[in-house]
Amino acid sequence: MKIDGRAQRTIWVESDGWSVGIIDQTRLPHRFVTATLRNAEDAARAIAGMQVRGAPLIGVTAAYGLCLAMRDDASDASLANASARIAAARPTAVNLKWALERMARVLGPCGIAERPARAYREAAAIAEEDVAINEAIGRHGLALIQTAAAKRAGGPVNILTHCNAGWLATVDWGTATAPIYLAHDRGIPVHVWVDETRPRNQGAALTAWELGRHGVPHTVIADNTGGHLMQRGLVDLCLVGTDRATAAGDVANKIGTYLKALAAFDNGVPFYVAAPSPSIDWSIASGADIPIEERAGSEVSEIAGRDAAGNIVTVALTPPGTAVANYAFDVTPARLVTALVTERGVAPATRAGLAAMFPDRVKDSSFTRPERSPHVEPVET
């Protein structure tokens, strides 16, 4: 994607050939700042502190974190310790575990001397695969927007999204935003309703920022506005991302996604989830088995913004001493998901649907689950 006409990715190897550059997303939208990771601890802190976030980008950052660890010490103990430290940074996004396991499979058989170079090659491959996956999701999701556009008779397609599943959450393109960018670039009129996404406001801060930089028409709304818009026919489809999907189609995404899915179901609005295969956890059947991250209460009780003088300030929202619960994600059951948009096509949010799309990825599972048809038929691509 581009920032003011200049191509930009979210993560890269610096000109020294080994340190890793990232966009510090905690400084957006008011300041565009980059940071440099120089060791595995830097990578773990960047993930935990949400300088990088979004399941795909977390996975790539984890891979590069192991590169930095191998550069410092390529021993088995170092590989195990760095993997454990990075894995503990955030629990919900399955890409983190997936990337670390993939790196370990590649590095384990290698000799100590060859591990650093091999690690960088594999991390680069993971990054490039992420870009290809998201571009493919964009192509398959474009068909859904084209179908909606045909019904609008020239009017803009109104798409509601939640949190940030844009290129800032990946290496490039984004998951939920990839079809939107493709539609916009092909001249299809689109308008995006951007949930502010409390408590971290990643819709208002990040999605609005990147859509604006790309020239996509959008409007930021309070999180509780979506149902109202759906009731009045102002949403043609919902398109969100996921941090972890189960083999049966349940999806964990930023807190509040479940409520949007309920409103969409009640109003007959298609609810699509962009799900790259590394975000699918083939080992679990039920969303109840997905660990839900709980973060610091200060994310709810405080908010940061820019004052009239241009200074970034943090202010308190709640009375001193108020108890705060801050669940970062919720689970939307598969029965509320119209379809999953993957890099291989649009799949019903069912075990059978995913198994047909990814027969090479499915592991033997003994669970059984009644599968209910989505409330809107998926569009064939």
C-alpha positions in Angstrom: 0.0 0.0 0.0 1.0 3.6 -0.1 1.4 6.5 2.3 1.0 9.8 0.4 2.1 8.1 -2.8 5.0 6.2 -1.4 5.0 2.4 -1.2 5.2 1.2 2.4 5.1 -2.1 4.3 4.6 -2.6 8.0 7.9 -4.5 8.6 11.2 -4.8 6.9 14.9 -5.6 7.3 16.9 -2.4 7.7 19.8 -1.4 5.5 22.3 -3.0 7.9 21.0 -6.3 6.7 19.9 -7.7 10.1 17.9 -5.3 12.4 14.1 -5.1 11.8 12.1 -1.9 11.1 8.5 -1.5 12.1 5.8 1.2 12.1 5.2 2.1 15.7 1.4 1.9 15.5 0.9 3.2 19.0 1.9 6.7 17.6 -0.7 6.7 14.9 -2.7 8.6 13.6 -1.1 11.7 14.9 2.5 10.8 14.1 4.1 8.4 11.7 7.1 7.0 13.5 9.2 3.9 12.8 11.1 1.9 15.3 14.0 -0.7 15.1 14.0 -4.1 16.7 17.5 -5.4 17.6 16.9 -8.5 19.6 14.2 -11.0 20.5 13.2 -9.0 23.6 12.5 -6.0 21.4 10.2 -8.1 19.3 8.4 -9.5 22.3 7.9 -6.0 23.7 6.7 -4.7 20.3 4.0 -7.4 20.2 2.9 -7.1 23.8 2.9 -3.3 23.7 1.0 -3.3 20.4 3.6 -1.4 18.4 2.8 -4.1 16.0 -0.6 -5.8 16.1 -3.0 -7.7 13.9 -2.7 -11.5 13.8 -0.7 -11.8 10.5 1.8 -9.0 11.4 2.2 -10.5 14.9 3.2 -13.8 13.3 5.8 -12.2 10.9 7.2 -10.1 13.8 7.6 -13.3 15.8 9.5 -14.9 13.0 11.9 -12.0 12.7 12.2 -12.0 16.5 13.7 -15.5 16.2 16.0 -14.2 13.5 17.4 -11.6 15.9 17.7 -14.3 18.6 19.7 -16.6 16.2 22.0 -13.7 15.3 22.9 -13.2 19.0 23.0 -16.9 19.9 22.1 -19.7 17.6 22.0 -22.5 20.2 19.1 -24.8 20.9 18.6 -23.1 24.3 18.5 -19.7 22.7 15.9 -20.9 20.2 13.7 -22.4 22.9 14.0 -19.4 25.2 13.3 -16.8 22.5 10.3 -18.8 21.3 8.9 -19.1 24.8 9.4 -15.4 25.5 7.8 -14.3 22.2 4.9 -16.8 22.5 4.0 -15.3 25.9 3.6 -11.8 24.4 -0.1 -12.2 23.4 -2.3 -15.3 23.7 -5.2 -15.0 21.3 -3.7 -14.6 17.8 -2.9 -18.1 16.5 -0.5 -16.7 13.9 2.0 -16.1 16.7 2.2 -19.8 17.6 2.0 -20.9 14.0 5.0 -18.7 12.9 7.1 -19.8 15.9 6.4 -23.5 15.2 7.2 -23.1 11.6 10.5 -21.4 12.3 11.4 -24.1 14.9 10.7 -26.8 12.3 13.0 -25.2 9.8 15.8 -24.2 12.3 15.8 -27.4 14.4 17.6 -29.6 11.9 20.1 -26.8 10.9 23.6 -26.6 12.1 24.3 -23.8 14.5 26.4 -21.9 12.0 23.7 -21.8 9.3 20.8 -21.0 11.6 21.0 -17.1 11.4 20.9 -17.0 7.6 18.3 -19.7 7.4 16.1 -17.9 9.9 16.2 -14.7 7.8 15.3 -16.5 4.7 12.3 -18.2 6.3 11.0 -15.1 8.0 11.2 -13.3 4.6 9.3 -16.2 3.0 6.6 -15.9 5.7 6.3 -12.2 5.0 6.0 -12.6 1.3 3.4 -15.4 1.7 1.4 -13.1 3.9 1.3 -10.5 1.1 0.3 -13.1 -1.4 -2.4 -14.5 0.9 -4.0 -11.1 1.5 -3.9 -10.1 -2.1 -5.8 -13.4 -2.9 -8.3 -12.6 -0.2 -8.8 -9.3 -1.8 -9.6 -10.9 -5.2 -12.1 -13.3 -3.7 -13.7 -10.7 -1.5 -14.0 -8.3 -4.5 -16.6 -10.6 -5.9 -18.8 -10.0 -2.8 -18.5 -6.2 -3.3 -19.2 -6.5 -7.0 -22.4 -8.4 -6.2 -23.5 -5.8 -3.7 -22.7 -3.0 -6.2 -24.9 -4.6 -8.8 -27.8 -4.2 -6.4 -27.0 -0.6 -5.7 -27.5 0.5 -9.3 -24.5 2.9 -9.2 -24.7 4.0 -5.6 -21.8 3.4 -3.3 -21.6 0.0 -1.5 -21.7 0.7 2.2 -19.4 -1.6 4.1 -19.1 -1.8 7.9 -15.9 -3.0 9.5 -14.7 -3.4 13.0 -11.2 -2.7 14.5 -8.3 -2.7 12.0 -7.9 -5.5 9.6 -6.1 -3.3 7.2 -2.6 -3.3 5.8 -1.4 -2.1 9.2 -2.5 -5.5 10.6 -0.5 -7.4 8.0 2.6 -7.0 6.0 0.6 -5.4 3.1 -2.9 -5.2 1.7 -4.8 -6.2 4.9 -7.4 -8.9 5.2 -10.8 -7.3 5.5 -9.6 -4.2 3.7 -8.0 -5.9 0.7 -11.3 -6.3 -1.2 -12.2 -2.7 -0.4 -8.9 -1.4 -1.8 -9.3 -3.5 -4.9 -12.9 -2.3 -5.4 -11.9 1.3 -4.9 -8.9 1.0 -7.3 -11.2 -0.5 -10.0 -13.6 2.4 -9.8 -16.4 0.7 -7.8 -18.0 3.3 -5.5 -17.5 2.2 -1.9 -18.0 3.8 1.5 -16.8 2.3 4.7 -18.4 2.7 8.1 -15.4 2.5 10.5 -16.2 1.5 14.0 -14.1 3.5 16.4 -13.4 0.2 18.3 -13.0 1.1 21.9 -11.0 0.7 24.0 -7.9 1.2 21.9 -9.8 3.0 19.1 -7.9 1.1 16.4 -10.7 1.7 13.9 -10.7 5.5 14.4 -6.9 5.7 14.7 -5.7 3.1 12.2 -8.4 2.1 9.8 -9.5 5.7 9.2 -5.8 6.7 8.8 -5.0 4.1 6.2 -8.3 4.5 4.3 -7.7 8.2 4.2 -4.2 7.9 2.9 -5.5 5.6 0.1 -8.4 7.9 -0.7 -11.2 5.5 0.2 -14.4 7.3 1.4 -15.2 6.5 5.0 -17.0 7.7 8.1 -16.0 6.9 11.7 -18.9 5.9 13.9 -19.3 5.1 17.6 -19.2 1.3 18.2 -22.9 1.2 19.1 -24.1 2.8 15.9 -23.8 -0.2 13.6 -27.2 -1.8 14.5 -28.9 1.5 13.9 -27.4 1.8 10.5 -28.4 -1.7 9.6 -32.0 -1.2 10.7 -32.2 1.7 8.2 -30.7 -0.1 5.3 -27.4 1.8 5.4 -25.1 -1.2 5.5 -24.8 -3.5 2.5 -22.4 -5.9 4.1 -20.1 -6.3 7.1 -16.5 -7.3 6.5 -14.2 -8.0 9.5 -11.0 -9.8 10.2 -10.1 -12.5 12.7 -7.3 -13.3 15.1 -8.2 -16.9 15.3 -10.8 -19.1 13.6 -11.7 -22.6 14.6 -11.9 -25.6 12.3 -15.7 -25.3 12.6 -15.9 -21.7 11.6 -16.2 -19.8 15.0 -14.1 -16.6 14.9 -12.4 -14.6 17.6 -12.0 -10.9 16.7 -11.7 -7.6 18.5 -14.3 -7.2 21.3 -17.6 -6.0 19.9 -17.5 -8.1 16.7 -20.1 -10.6 18.2 -22.6 -7.8 18.7 -22.2 -6.6 15.1 -22.8 -10.1 13.9 -26.0 -10.4 16.0 -27.2 -7.1 14.5 -26.3 -8.2 11.0 -28.2 -11.5 11.5 -31.3 -9.7 12.8 -31.3 -7.4 9.8 -30.4 -9.8 7.1 -27.0 -8.1 6.4 -24.3 -10.4 5.1 -21.5 -10.8 7.7 -18.2 -11.9 6.1 -14.9 -12.7 7.9 -11.6 -12.4 6.1 -9.7 -15.4 7.4 -6.2 -16.2 6.0 -5.3 -19.8 6.6 -2.5 -19.1 9.1 -5.3 -17.6 11.3 -7.3 -20.9 11.3 -6.6 -23.1 14.3 -7.2 -26.6 12.9 -6.7 -28.1 16.4 -9.8 -26.7 18.0 -13.5 -27.1 17.2 -15.2 -24.6 19.4 -14.7 -20.9 20.0 -15.0 -21.6 23.7 -11.5 -23.1 23.5 -9.9 -19.9 22.2 -8.0 -18.0 25.0 -9.3 -14.5 25.4 -6.7 -11.9 26.3 -7.4 -9.5 29.1 -5.4 -6.3 29.0 -4.7 -3.5 31.3 -7.7 -1.6 32.7 -6.0 1.7 31.8 -6.9 1.1 28.1 -10.5 1.6 29.1 -10.1 4.2 31.9 -7.8 6.5 30.0 -7.6 7.8 26.4 -4.8 9.5 24.4 -5.3 12.2 21.9 -3.9 15.4 20.5 -4.6 18.7 22.2 -5.1 22.1 20.5 -1.4 22.8 20.7 -0.5 19.5 18.9 0.7 17.7 22.0 -0.2 14.0 22.5 -1.8 13.8 26.0 -3.5 11.1 28.0 -6.6 11.9 30.1 -8.6 9.9 32.6 -12.2 8.9 31.7 -13.3 7.2 34.9 -13.4 8.2 38.6 -10.2 7.3 40.5 -10.2 3.7 41.8 -12.9 2.5 39.5 -12.7 -1.2 38.7 -12.2 -2.0 35.0 -12.6 -5.2 33.0 -10.8 -5.1 29.6 -11.5 -8.2 27.5 -9.7 -7.7 24.2 -11.6 -10.2 22.0 -14.9 -12.0 21.7 -16.0 -15.0 19.8 -18.6 -14.9 17.0 -20.2 -18.3 16.5 -20.1 -19.8 13.0 -23.9 -19.7 12.8 -23.7 -15.9 12.6 -21.0 -15.8 9.9 -22.3 -15.7 6.3 -19.0 -17.0 4.9 -15.2 -16.9 5.5 -13.1 -15.2 2.8 -9.9 -17.1 2.5 -7.0 -17.0 0.1 -8.5 -20.1 -1.7 -12.0 -18.7 -2.0 -15.2 -18.0 -0.1 -16.1 -20.9 2.2 -19.2 -21.6 4.4 -18.3 -21.1 8.0 -18.6 -24.8 8.8 -16.2 -27.6 9.4 -17.2 -29.2 6.0 -16.8 -25.8 4.2 -13.3 -25.3 5.6 -12.3 -28.9 5.1 -13.3 -28.7 1.4 -11.3 -25.5 1.0 -8.2 -26.8 2.8 -8.1 -30.6 2.6 -4.4 -30.5 3.0 -4.6 -28.5 6.3 -7.3 -30.4 8.1 -6.2 -32.7 10.9 -8.3 -35.6 12.1 -10.8 -34.4 14.7 -13.4 -36.4 16.6 -15.7 -33.6 17.4 -19.2 -33.3 15.9 -21.1 -30.1 15.7 -24.5 -29.4 14.2 -23.9 -27.1 11.2 -26.5 -24.4 10.5 -26.6 -22.7 7.2 -25.6 -19.1 7.2 -28.5 -16.6 7.0 -27.3 -15.4 3.6 -26.0 -17.7 1.0 -22.2 -17.2 0.3 -21.3 -15.8 -3.1 -19.5 -18.3 -5.3 -16.1 -17.1 -6.6 
